[in-house]
Amino acid sequence: MGADIYTETLEVLTPDSPRWETFVAQLDALLGARGCDAKSQRLATAIMRKMGGIDVEETLAYFEAHGGYCDCEILLNVEPL
């Protein structure tokens, strides 16, 4: 008998994601409290890890492809107006 293999499908977080507004609200709150270091996606990464079920690396690649190279740029460039 073979072992059952469970593979979790991880979400790539985009503005079309049902959890996008939750992510943006948390990122905006942390940026307001801590500010942006303009060099990393540290806060966004921490939020995504806490939310769970998100492919963090693929989501960060998506953010960068849309101008989100740091936490504040995610809100400025990736978040639709």
C-alpha positions, 0 to 999 in steps of 0.5 A, a space after each residue: 500500500 502506498 502512502 497518501 500524498 497530500 499537496 496543498 495548493 498555495 495561492 498567489 496573492 493578487 488584487 483579484 484574490 478574495 483575501 487581497 483586501 485583508 492583506 492590504 489592510 494589514 500591510 497599510 496598518 503596519 506601514 502606518 505604525 512602522 514605516 517603509 524601509 524602501 528596501 524590502 518586502 519584509 512586512 508583506 512577507 510576514 503578513 503572508 506567512 501569518 495568513 497561511 496558504 499563500 505561495 510567498 515566493 511567487 507572490 513576491 515575484 508577482 509584486 515585483 513584476 508590477 512595481 512592488 519592490 518594497 512594502 510601500 510600493 506594493 500599496 502604491 503600484 500593485 494595489 489597483 486605484 
